[in-house]
Amino acid sequence: MSISISVITQNRPSSLVRLLSSMASAYYVGDKIPLSFHMDRKVDIKTLRIANNFDWPHGNKLLHTTIIEGGLI
């Protein structure tokens, strides 16, 4: 069994920092867990920087921003 984590975020940097802090302190049993961030094209620069600078040693990290505004689809 494998898991991955998808974070859907938009213009809420303080909430994102809280979430990432919790994720960083969790125990993942040594498993590789890919992490992806999904943001709308109108994401604020602070939220984008937080996601980009977050160190994720447990697997691959992907940042995805949509080109077409679509909400949380």
C-alpha positions in Angstrom: 0.0 0.0 0.0 1.3 3.5 -0.8 0.0 6.9 0.0 0.5 10.4 -1.3 -0.4 13.8 0.1 -2.1 16.5 -2.0 -2.4 20.0 -0.5 -4.9 22.3 -2.1 -4.2 25.9 -1.0 -4.9 29.4 -2.1 -4.0 32.7 -0.4 -3.9 31.4 3.2 -0.2 31.4 4.1 -0.7 31.1 7.9 -2.9 28.1 7.5 -0.5 26.5 5.1 2.4 27.1 7.6 0.4 25.4 10.4 -0.4 22.4 8.1 3.2 22.0 6.9 4.4 22.2 10.5 2.2 19.3 11.5 3.2 17.3 8.4 6.9 17.9 9.2 6.6 16.6 12.7 4.6 13.5 11.7 6.3 10.0 11.7 6.1 8.3 8.3 7.7 4.9 9.1 10.5 5.5 6.5 8.0 5.3 3.6 8.4 7.5 0.5 5.4 9.7 0.3 5.0 12.1 -2.6 3.7 15.6 -1.8 1.9 17.8 -4.3 0.6 21.3 -3.9 -2.3 22.5 -6.1 -2.9 26.2 -6.4 -5.0 28.5 -8.6 -3.2 30.9 -11.0 -4.1 33.8 -8.7 -2.1 32.4 -5.7 -0.4 35.0 -3.6 3.4 35.1 -3.7 3.7 34.4 0.1 1.8 31.1 -0.2 3.8 30.2 -3.3 7.1 30.8 -1.6 6.1 28.8 1.5 5.2 25.8 -0.7 8.3 26.2 -2.8 10.7 26.5 0.2 9.1 23.7 2.2 11.7 20.9 2.6 10.0 17.5 2.1 12.6 14.7 2.7 10.0 11.9 2.5 9.6 11.8 -1.3 9.1 13.9 -4.4 7.5 17.4 -4.1 5.5 18.9 -6.9 4.0 22.4 -7.2 1.1 22.7 -9.6 -0.6 26.0 -10.5 -3.5 26.1 -12.9 -3.4 28.3 -15.9 -7.2 28.6 -16.2 -9.1 29.7 -13.1 -11.2 26.7 -12.0 -11.7 26.9 -8.3 -11.1 23.8 -6.2 -11.9 21.3 -9.0 
